[in-house]
Amino acid sequence: MAAHAGAGTAAHAEVARADDEARALLHASAPVAGHDDGGGEEEDLEERAFEASEKVIVSLSSDDADADLEAQLASSSGSPPFSWRKLWLYTGPGFLMSIAFLDPGNLEGDLQAGAAAGDTLLWLLMWATAMGLLVQLLAARLGVATGRHLAELCRDEYPDWARRALWLMAEVAMVGADIQEVIGSAIAIKILSRGYLPLWAGVVITALDCFIFLSLENYGVRKLEGLFAVLIATMAVSFAWMFTDTKPNGKDLLVGILVPKLSSKTIRQAVGVVGCVIMPHNVFLHSALVQSRKIDPKKEYQVREALRYYSIESTVALAISFMINLFVTTVFAKGFYGTKEAGSIGLENAGQYLQEKFGGGFLPILYIWGIGLLAAGQSSTITGTYAGQFIMGGFLNLKLKKWLRALITRSFAIVPTIVVALFFDSSDALDVLNEWLNVLQSIQIPFALIPLITLVSKEQVMGVFKIGQKMQAVTWTVAALLITINGYLLLDFFSSEIRGPLYGSVLCAAVLAYAAFVLYLILRGTEISNQIIVAIRKRLS
C-alpha cells in the first residue's frame, strides 16, 4: 500500500510539474488569456493594444463553419481561399504603417537626394523600401502570431535593466521623429497662411488637432483608418500634380530606377535615403496595429489567413509610398540638380525654391507643396502619438485611459518642439536641427530591429510561425546592412563635430557603452550566447 501511495504521489507530482511547464510555455508563446473575450480579473491587469469590443470582425461565416474549414485545410495542407471582401476588412494597418515612409523627415531626404544626385538614387529608394517592407512584415507576423505587440514581448523577454533601456531608446526615437513631423506640419501651415502664422503657432495647432483626429477612434478604428486614407490620397494627388507640372524626363526616371549608380559625391544622400526608411517607433506600431482585427492566435488557420492579407495590404501600401517618394525626388531632381541651390535646399525653403523655379498656374506649386506637406505632417504626428501609446503601455504595462496616454505621449514631443520653433525659426537652424534628429533616430535603429528578429526566430514565442533558417539569415543580413549604413552616417557626422579632447573622450565612452548594449542584444538573440555559456561551464567544471 505504501508503495502504491508513493507511486501515486510521484505521478501526481509529475502531472503537476507538467501542468506548470505547460502554463509557463503558454505564457511565453501564446497570447495572454487577457486577450480572449472572456478574460478574468487577473488578466484585465494586462495592458492591451485593443480591447475586444474595439476589434474589427473579419470572419464572414459562423464559428462552426470556420472550424470545419480549418479542419479541412489542415488535412489537405491547403491555403485559405482568397476573398476580396476579406482583403478589404484587413486593409488599414498597413496604410497607417506606411505613413512613416512619408513623414516630413523622409520628404526632406527625398528632396535633398533629388537636388544633389538627380534621378541616380531612385534604385536605392526602391530597394530601401523593399527592406523596410521585410522588416514591417516581420512586425506584423509577430503581432498576429502571438496576439501581443513588440513592446509587450520585450517586457517579458529581457531583464528589467535591459527592458528599461529599450523603453528609453524607443521613447527618444519617437520624440525625435515627432519633432520633425510637427515642425513639418508647422512649416506647411506657415506656407498656406502666407507667413501670417509663425512656426510656433503651427506647432500648437498641430498638437491640438492631433487630439481631434485621434478622437475619431472612439467611433471605431475604421473611421481613423478612413482619415488616413484621405491624407495619403491628398499626398498622392499633390505630389503627382507637381510631378506632371514639372514634366520630368521619362528615360532618366527609368534608368534611375533600374540601373544602380553611386558616386563619392552622393554617398551622404544615399545613406540618408536608406536611413530614413526604418523608423524604430514604426516597428512597434505595426506589431500593435495588426491586432485591431479579431483573430484568435491559437487558431492556425486564422493566423495564416491574417498574415496572407496583411502581407498583400502592406505591400500595396508601401508601393504607393514608394511612388509618392519618387514623385518628390524626381521633381527636385528636375528643378535643382546641378544648380547652385542644390546644396542649400531644405524643408523650410523648398516651397519658395519651387515657386521661383516653376511659378504658378491654376494653383501655384508653392501651395500644392504646402498641402502635400501638411497631409504628411498631420498623418505622421497622429501615428507617432499612436505609437507612443503602445510603446509606453507595452514596456511599462500602464493601464491608463487612451486620452491620458495620448496626452502624456504628446507632451513628450510638443514641449521640446515649441522650444525648437521659438529658437530655430530659420532655414539654416532647422537644417542643423534636422541633422541632429536624423542622427538621434539612426542610433535607435538596432534597439527595435534586433529584438524583433530575436523574437520572430524563437519557437517558444512564435510556435509554428517562427521564421526559418534562411529567412533568419536574410533578416540578420538586412539588419547588419542597415546598422552599418547608419553607423557610417554617425561616424561621418560626429567626425566633423568633435572639438577638443574632452568631447572626444565623452563620445568614445558613449560609443563603447552603446556598442556593448548592441552586442548584448545580438548575443542574447542568437545561439552564440548559449554556445559561449556552455563553453564557459565546461571550462569551469
C-alpha positions as CSV (number, residue, x, y, z in Angstrom):
1,M,0.0,0.0,0.0
2,A,2.8,2.3,0.9
3,A,4.5,1.6,-2.4
4,H,1.2,2.4,-4.3
5,A,0.8,5.6,-2.3
6,G,4.3,6.6,-3.1
7,A,3.8,5.8,-6.8
8,G,0.5,7.8,-6.8
9,T,2.2,10.8,-5.1
10,A,5.0,10.7,-7.6
11,A,2.5,10.5,-10.5
12,H,0.6,13.5,-9.1
13,A,3.8,15.4,-8.7
14,E,4.8,14.6,-12.3
15,V,1.4,15.8,-13.6
16,A,1.6,19.0,-11.6
17,R,5.0,19.7,-12.9
18,A,3.9,19.1,-16.5
19,D,0.9,21.4,-15.9
20,D,3.3,24.1,-14.6
21,E,5.6,23.7,-17.6
22,A,2.6,23.9,-20.0
23,R,1.3,27.1,-18.3
24,A,4.8,28.7,-18.5
25,L,5.1,27.7,-22.2
26,L,1.7,29.1,-22.9
27,H,2.6,32.4,-21.2
28,A,5.8,32.7,-23.3
29,S,4.5,31.6,-26.7
30,A,0.8,32.3,-26.8
31,P,-1.2,35.4,-26.2
32,V,-2.1,36.0,-22.6
33,A,-5.6,34.9,-21.7
34,G,-6.5,38.6,-21.2
35,H,-6.6,38.8,-25.0
36,D,-9.5,36.4,-25.1
37,D,-13.0,37.8,-24.9
38,G,-13.7,36.2,-21.6
39,G,-10.6,37.2,-19.6
40,G,-10.8,37.2,-15.8
41,E,-9.9,39.7,-13.2
42,E,-6.2,38.9,-13.2
43,E,-5.9,39.1,-17.0
44,D,-7.6,42.6,-17.0
45,L,-4.5,43.9,-15.4
46,E,-2.6,43.3,-18.6
47,E,-2.3,46.3,-20.9
48,R,-3.8,45.6,-24.4
49,A,-3.3,47.3,-27.7
50,F,-7.1,47.0,-28.5
51,E,-10.0,45.9,-26.3
52,A,-12.1,43.0,-27.6
53,S,-15.0,45.4,-28.3
54,E,-12.8,47.7,-30.4
55,K,-11.6,45.0,-32.8
56,V,-12.9,44.7,-36.4
57,I,-14.7,41.4,-37.1
58,V,-13.1,39.8,-40.2
59,S,-14.9,36.4,-40.2
60,L,-17.6,36.1,-42.9
61,S,-19.0,32.9,-41.5
62,S,-20.0,31.3,-38.2
63,D,-17.5,29.8,-35.8
64,D,-18.7,26.3,-36.8
65,A,-18.1,27.0,-40.4
66,D,-14.6,28.4,-39.6
67,A,-13.8,25.3,-37.6
68,D,-14.9,23.0,-40.4
69,L,-12.8,24.9,-43.0
70,E,-9.8,24.9,-40.7
71,A,-10.0,21.1,-40.2
72,Q,-10.4,20.7,-44.0
73,L,-7.4,22.9,-44.8
74,A,-5.3,21.2,-42.0
75,S,-6.0,17.7,-43.5
76,S,-5.2,18.8,-47.1
77,S,-2.4,21.2,-46.3
78,G,-4.1,23.8,-48.4
79,S,-4.3,27.6,-48.0
80,P,-7.5,29.6,-47.3
81,P,-9.4,30.8,-50.4
82,F,-8.8,34.4,-51.4
83,S,-11.6,36.9,-50.8
84,W,-11.6,40.5,-51.9
85,R,-14.1,41.3,-49.2
86,K,-11.8,39.9,-46.5
87,L,-8.9,41.8,-48.0
88,W,-11.0,45.0,-47.6
89,L,-11.7,44.1,-44.0
90,Y,-8.0,43.6,-43.3
91,T,-7.0,46.8,-45.1
92,G,-5.9,49.6,-42.8
93,P,-3.0,48.8,-40.5
94,G,-0.5,48.6,-43.4
95,F,-1.5,52.1,-44.7
96,L,-1.1,53.5,-41.2
97,M,2.3,51.9,-41.0
98,S,3.2,53.4,-44.4
99,I,2.8,56.9,-43.1
100,A,6.3,56.6,-41.5
101,F,7.7,56.3,-45.0
102,L,6.1,59.6,-46.0
103,D,6.7,61.8,-43.0
104,P,8.4,65.2,-43.4
105,G,11.8,63.8,-42.5
106,N,11.5,61.4,-45.4
107,L,10.3,64.1,-47.7
108,E,13.3,66.2,-46.8
109,G,15.6,63.3,-47.5
110,D,13.9,62.8,-50.9
111,L,14.2,66.4,-52.0
112,Q,17.8,66.7,-50.9
113,A,18.7,63.4,-52.7
114,G,16.9,64.6,-55.9
115,A,18.6,68.1,-55.8
116,A,22.1,66.6,-55.1
117,A,22.1,63.4,-57.1
118,G,19.3,63.8,-59.6
119,D,17.5,60.5,-60.5
120,T,20.6,58.4,-59.8
121,L,19.4,57.2,-56.4
122,L,15.9,56.1,-57.3
123,W,17.1,52.4,-57.5
124,L,18.3,52.8,-53.9
125,L,15.0,54.3,-52.8
126,M,13.2,51.2,-54.3
127,W,15.5,48.7,-52.6
128,A,15.4,50.6,-49.3
129,T,11.6,50.5,-49.4
130,A,11.8,46.7,-50.1
131,M,14.0,46.3,-47.0
132,G,11.5,48.3,-45.0
133,L,8.7,46.1,-46.2
134,L,10.6,43.0,-45.0
135,V,11.0,44.5,-41.5
136,Q,7.4,45.6,-41.3
137,L,6.1,42.1,-42.4
138,L,8.1,40.6,-39.6
139,A,6.5,43.1,-37.2
140,A,3.0,42.1,-38.5
141,R,3.9,38.4,-38.2
142,L,5.0,38.9,-34.6
143,G,1.8,40.7,-33.6
144,V,-0.6,38.3,-35.4
145,A,1.0,35.0,-34.3
146,T,1.4,36.0,-30.6
147,G,-1.6,38.3,-30.1
148,R,0.9,40.7,-28.4
149,H,3.0,43.6,-29.8
150,L,6.7,44.1,-29.7
151,A,6.9,46.3,-26.6
152,E,4.8,43.8,-24.6
153,L,7.0,40.9,-25.7
154,C,10.2,42.8,-24.9
155,R,8.9,43.4,-21.4
156,D,8.8,39.6,-20.9
157,E,11.9,38.7,-22.9
158,Y,14.6,41.0,-21.3
159,P,15.7,41.6,-17.7
160,D,14.5,44.7,-16.0
161,W,17.5,46.9,-16.7
162,A,17.5,46.0,-20.5
163,R,13.8,46.5,-20.7
164,R,14.0,50.0,-19.2
165,A,16.9,50.8,-21.5
166,L,14.9,49.6,-24.6
167,W,11.9,51.6,-23.5
168,L,14.0,54.8,-23.0
169,M,15.6,54.3,-26.5
170,A,12.1,53.8,-28.1
171,E,10.8,57.0,-26.4
172,V,13.8,59.0,-27.5
173,A,13.4,57.8,-31.1
174,M,9.7,58.6,-31.1
175,V,10.3,62.1,-29.7
176,G,13.0,62.8,-32.3
177,A,10.6,61.7,-35.1
178,D,7.7,63.6,-33.7
179,I,9.7,66.8,-33.6
180,Q,10.4,66.5,-37.3
181,E,6.8,65.7,-38.1
182,V,5.3,68.5,-36.0
183,I,7.8,71.0,-37.5
184,G,6.9,69.8,-41.0
185,S,3.3,70.4,-40.3
186,A,4.1,73.9,-38.8
187,I,6.1,74.8,-42.0
188,A,3.1,73.7,-44.1
189,I,0.7,75.9,-42.1
190,K,3.1,78.8,-42.4
191,I,3.2,78.3,-46.2
192,L,-0.6,78.0,-46.6
193,S,-1.2,81.1,-44.3
194,R,1.3,83.1,-46.4
195,G,3.5,83.5,-43.5
196,Y,0.8,85.0,-41.2
197,L,1.1,82.2,-38.7
198,P,4.6,81.7,-37.3
199,L,6.3,78.4,-36.7
200,W,5.3,78.1,-33.0
201,A,1.6,78.8,-33.8
202,G,1.7,75.9,-36.3
203,V,3.2,73.7,-33.6
204,V,0.3,74.5,-31.2
205,I,-2.3,73.9,-33.9
206,T,-0.8,70.6,-34.9
207,A,-0.7,69.5,-31.2
208,L,-4.4,70.3,-30.7
209,D,-5.8,68.9,-33.9
210,C,-3.9,65.6,-33.3
211,F,-6.2,65.0,-30.3
212,I,-9.3,65.9,-32.5
213,F,-8.2,63.4,-35.1
214,L,-7.4,60.7,-32.6
215,S,-10.9,61.1,-31.1
216,L,-12.2,59.5,-34.3
217,E,-11.1,56.2,-32.8
218,N,-14.0,56.4,-30.3
219,Y,-16.3,55.9,-33.3
220,G,-14.3,52.8,-34.4
221,V,-10.9,52.1,-35.7
222,R,-12.2,52.0,-39.3
223,K,-13.1,55.7,-39.0
224,L,-9.5,56.6,-38.1
225,E,-8.2,54.4,-40.9
226,G,-10.5,56.3,-43.3
227,L,-9.0,59.6,-42.2
228,F,-5.5,58.2,-43.0
229,A,-6.8,57.1,-46.5
230,V,-7.9,60.7,-47.2
231,L,-4.5,62.1,-46.0
232,I,-2.5,59.6,-48.1
233,A,-4.7,60.3,-51.1
234,T,-4.1,64.1,-50.5
235,M,-0.3,63.5,-50.6
236,A,-0.5,61.3,-53.7
237,V,-2.6,63.9,-55.6
238,S,-0.5,66.9,-54.5
239,F,2.9,65.4,-55.4
240,A,1.6,63.7,-58.6
241,W,0.3,67.1,-59.6
242,M,3.8,68.6,-59.0
243,F,5.3,65.7,-60.9
244,T,3.1,66.3,-64.0
245,D,3.6,70.1,-63.8
246,T,7.4,69.8,-63.9
247,K,7.4,67.3,-66.8
248,P,10.4,65.1,-65.8
249,N,12.4,63.0,-68.4
250,G,10.9,59.6,-68.6
251,K,14.1,57.9,-69.8
252,D,16.2,59.4,-66.9
253,L,13.5,58.2,-64.5
254,L,13.5,54.6,-65.8
255,V,17.3,54.5,-65.8
256,G,17.4,55.8,-62.3
257,I,15.2,53.0,-61.1
258,L,16.7,50.1,-63.0
259,V,20.5,51.0,-63.1
260,P,22.4,51.1,-59.8
261,K,24.7,54.1,-59.7
262,L,26.6,55.6,-56.8
263,S,29.4,58.2,-56.6
264,S,31.5,59.5,-53.8
265,K,29.8,62.9,-54.1
266,T,26.3,61.4,-53.4
267,I,27.3,58.9,-50.7
268,R,25.8,61.0,-47.9
269,Q,22.5,61.4,-49.7
270,A,22.5,57.6,-50.3
271,V,23.0,56.9,-46.7
272,G,20.2,59.3,-45.8
273,V,17.8,57.6,-48.3
274,V,18.4,54.2,-46.6
275,G,18.5,55.6,-43.1
276,C,15.1,57.3,-43.4
277,V,13.3,54.1,-44.3
278,I,13.5,52.3,-41.0
279,M,11.8,54.3,-38.2
280,P,12.2,52.5,-34.9
281,H,8.8,53.5,-33.5
282,N,7.1,52.2,-36.6
283,V,8.2,48.7,-35.9
284,F,6.4,48.8,-32.5
285,L,3.4,50.5,-34.1
286,H,2.8,47.9,-36.8
287,S,3.1,44.9,-34.5
288,A,0.2,46.5,-32.4
289,L,-2.0,47.8,-35.3
290,V,-2.5,44.3,-36.7
291,Q,-4.3,43.3,-33.5
292,S,-7.1,45.7,-34.4
293,R,-8.7,42.7,-36.2
294,K,-10.5,39.9,-34.3
295,I,-8.1,37.0,-34.8
296,D,-7.6,34.1,-32.4
297,P,-3.8,33.4,-32.3
298,K,-4.5,29.9,-31.1
299,K,-6.2,29.0,-34.4
300,E,-3.5,28.4,-37.1
301,Y,-6.0,28.9,-39.9
302,Q,-7.0,32.4,-38.8
303,V,-3.3,33.4,-38.3
304,R,-2.3,32.2,-41.7
305,E,-5.2,34.0,-43.3
306,A,-4.4,37.2,-41.5
307,L,-0.7,37.0,-42.4
308,R,-1.7,36.5,-46.1
309,Y,-4.0,39.6,-46.2
310,Y,-1.7,41.8,-44.2
311,S,1.2,40.9,-46.5
312,I,-0.8,41.9,-49.5
313,E,-2.1,45.1,-47.9
314,S,1.4,46.2,-46.6
315,T,3.0,45.6,-50.0
316,V,0.4,47.7,-51.8
317,A,0.7,50.4,-49.1
318,L,4.5,50.6,-49.4
319,A,4.3,50.5,-53.2
320,I,2.1,53.7,-53.0
321,S,4.5,55.3,-50.6
322,F,7.4,54.5,-52.9
323,M,5.6,56.2,-55.8
324,I,5.0,59.3,-53.6
325,N,8.6,59.5,-52.6
326,L,9.6,59.0,-56.2
327,F,7.4,62.0,-57.2
328,V,9.1,64.2,-54.7
329,T,12.7,63.1,-55.6
330,T,12.0,63.5,-59.3
331,V,10.5,67.0,-59.0
332,F,13.5,68.3,-57.1
333,A,15.9,66.4,-59.5
334,K,14.3,68.1,-62.4
335,G,14.4,71.6,-60.9
336,F,17.6,71.8,-58.9
337,Y,20.1,69.0,-59.9
338,G,23.3,70.7,-60.9
339,T,22.3,74.2,-59.7
340,K,23.8,76.4,-57.0
341,E,20.7,76.0,-54.9
342,A,21.1,72.2,-54.7
343,G,23.3,72.3,-51.6
344,S,21.1,74.7,-49.6
345,I,17.6,73.4,-50.2
346,G,15.7,72.0,-47.2
347,L,12.2,71.5,-46.0
348,E,11.7,75.1,-44.8
349,N,12.8,76.8,-48.1
350,A,11.8,74.1,-50.6
351,G,8.4,75.7,-51.3
352,Q,9.9,79.0,-52.1
353,Y,12.5,77.5,-54.4
354,L,9.8,75.5,-56.2
355,Q,7.7,78.7,-56.7
356,E,10.7,80.6,-58.1
357,K,11.7,77.8,-60.4
358,F,8.3,76.6,-61.8
359,G,6.0,79.5,-61.0
360,G,2.2,79.3,-60.8
361,G,-0.6,78.2,-62.9
362,F,-4.1,77.4,-61.9
363,L,-2.8,76.6,-58.5
364,P,0.7,77.8,-57.6
365,I,3.2,75.0,-57.0
366,L,4.1,76.5,-53.6
367,Y,0.6,75.8,-52.2
368,I,0.4,72.3,-53.8
369,W,3.7,71.6,-52.0
370,G,2.2,73.1,-48.8
371,I,-1.0,70.9,-49.0
372,G,1.1,67.7,-49.5
373,L,3.5,68.6,-46.7
374,L,0.6,69.4,-44.3
375,A,-1.0,66.0,-45.1
376,A,2.3,64.3,-44.5
377,G,2.9,66.2,-41.2
378,Q,-0.6,65.7,-39.8
379,S,-0.8,62.0,-40.6
380,S,2.7,61.2,-39.2
381,T,2.1,63.1,-35.9
382,I,-1.1,61.1,-35.3
383,T,0.7,57.8,-36.0
384,G,3.6,59.0,-33.8
385,T,1.2,59.6,-30.9
386,Y,-0.5,56.3,-31.5
387,A,2.9,54.5,-31.5
388,G,3.9,56.3,-28.2
389,Q,0.8,54.9,-26.5
390,F,1.7,51.4,-27.5
391,I,5.4,51.8,-26.5
392,M,4.5,53.2,-23.1
393,G,1.7,50.8,-22.3
394,G,3.7,47.8,-23.6
395,F,7.0,48.3,-21.8
396,L,5.6,49.7,-18.6
397,N,2.3,47.8,-18.5
398,L,0.5,51.0,-17.7
399,K,-3.3,50.5,-17.9
400,L,-4.3,54.1,-18.5
401,K,-7.2,55.7,-20.4
402,K,-6.3,56.3,-24.0
403,W,-6.7,60.1,-23.9
404,L,-4.4,60.2,-20.9
405,R,-1.7,58.1,-22.6
406,A,-2.1,60.3,-25.7
407,L,-1.7,63.5,-23.6
408,I,1.5,62.1,-21.9
409,T,2.9,61.0,-25.2
410,R,2.1,64.2,-26.9
411,S,3.7,66.3,-24.1
412,F,7.0,64.4,-24.5
413,A,7.3,65.9,-28.1
414,I,5.3,69.1,-28.0
415,V,7.3,70.9,-25.2
416,P,10.7,70.4,-26.9
417,T,9.1,71.2,-30.3
418,I,7.8,74.6,-29.1
419,V,11.2,75.4,-27.8
420,V,12.7,74.4,-31.2
421,A,10.1,76.5,-33.1
422,L,10.9,79.6,-30.9
423,F,14.7,79.4,-31.2
424,F,15.3,77.7,-34.6
425,D,12.9,79.8,-36.8
426,S,15.3,80.0,-39.7
427,S,16.2,77.7,-42.6
428,D,19.9,77.1,-41.6
429,A,19.0,76.4,-38.0
430,L,16.3,74.0,-38.9
431,D,18.7,72.1,-41.3
432,V,21.2,71.7,-38.4
433,L,18.5,70.6,-36.1
434,N,17.2,68.1,-38.6
435,E,20.7,66.6,-39.0
436,W,20.9,66.0,-35.2
437,L,17.4,64.5,-35.2
438,N,18.3,62.1,-38.0
439,V,21.4,61.0,-36.0
440,L,19.3,60.6,-32.9
441,Q,16.9,58.2,-34.8
442,S,19.8,56.3,-36.5
443,I,21.2,55.5,-33.1
444,Q,18.0,53.8,-32.0
445,I,17.5,51.5,-35.0
446,P,19.3,48.4,-33.5
447,F,17.1,48.6,-30.4
448,A,13.9,47.9,-32.5
449,L,15.4,45.6,-35.2
450,I,17.4,43.2,-33.0
451,P,14.6,42.4,-30.5
452,L,12.2,42.0,-33.5
453,I,14.4,39.5,-35.2
454,T,15.2,37.7,-31.9
455,L,11.5,37.2,-31.1
456,V,10.3,36.1,-34.5
457,S,13.1,33.5,-34.6
458,K,12.0,31.9,-31.3
459,E,9.8,28.8,-31.4
460,Q,8.7,29.3,-27.8
461,V,7.4,32.8,-28.8
462,M,6.1,32.2,-32.3
463,G,5.3,28.4,-32.3
464,V,4.9,27.1,-35.8
465,F,5.1,30.7,-37.2
466,K,8.8,31.0,-36.3
467,I,10.8,32.1,-39.3
468,G,13.1,29.5,-40.9
469,Q,16.9,29.4,-41.0
470,K,17.1,31.0,-44.5
471,M,14.8,33.9,-43.5
472,Q,16.8,34.4,-40.3
473,A,19.9,34.7,-42.4
474,V,18.2,37.2,-44.7
475,T,16.8,39.3,-41.9
476,W,20.1,39.4,-39.9
477,T,21.9,40.4,-43.2
478,V,19.4,43.2,-43.8
479,A,19.7,44.3,-40.1
480,A,23.6,44.3,-40.4
481,L,23.4,46.3,-43.6
482,L,21.1,48.9,-42.1
483,I,23.1,49.2,-38.9
484,T,26.4,49.5,-40.9
485,I,24.9,52.2,-43.1
486,N,23.6,54.2,-40.1
487,G,27.0,53.6,-38.4
488,Y,28.7,55.3,-41.4
489,L,26.3,58.2,-41.1
490,L,27.1,58.6,-37.4
491,L,30.8,58.3,-37.9
492,D,30.6,60.9,-40.7
493,F,28.5,63.2,-38.6
494,F,30.5,63.0,-35.3
495,S,33.9,63.2,-37.0
496,S,33.0,66.7,-38.2
497,E,31.5,67.7,-34.9
498,I,34.3,66.6,-32.4
499,R,36.0,69.6,-30.9
500,G,38.6,69.0,-28.2
501,P,39.9,66.0,-26.2
502,L,37.2,66.2,-23.5
503,Y,34.4,66.0,-26.1
504,G,36.2,63.1,-27.8
505,S,36.7,61.2,-24.6
506,V,33.0,61.5,-23.7
507,L,32.0,60.4,-27.2
508,C,34.3,57.4,-27.1
509,A,32.8,56.3,-23.7
510,A,29.3,56.7,-25.1
511,V,30.2,54.7,-28.2
512,L,31.7,51.9,-26.1
513,A,28.6,51.7,-23.9
514,Y,26.3,51.8,-27.0
515,A,28.3,49.0,-28.8
516,A,28.3,46.9,-25.6
517,F,24.5,47.1,-25.4
518,V,24.0,46.3,-29.1
519,L,26.4,43.3,-28.7
520,Y,24.4,42.1,-25.7
521,L,21.2,42.2,-27.7
522,I,22.7,40.3,-30.6
523,L,24.3,37.6,-28.4
524,R,21.1,37.1,-26.4
525,G,19.1,36.8,-29.7
526,T,21.3,34.1,-31.3
527,E,22.6,30.7,-30.5
528,I,26.1,32.2,-30.0
529,S,25.3,33.2,-26.4
530,N,24.2,29.7,-25.5
531,Q,27.4,28.2,-27.0
532,I,29.5,30.7,-25.0
533,I,27.8,29.8,-21.8
534,V,28.1,26.1,-22.4
535,A,31.9,26.5,-23.2
536,I,32.4,28.5,-20.0
537,R,30.6,25.9,-17.9
538,K,32.7,23.1,-19.4
539,R,35.9,25.0,-18.6
540,L,34.8,25.6,-15.0
541,S,33.7,22.1,-14.4
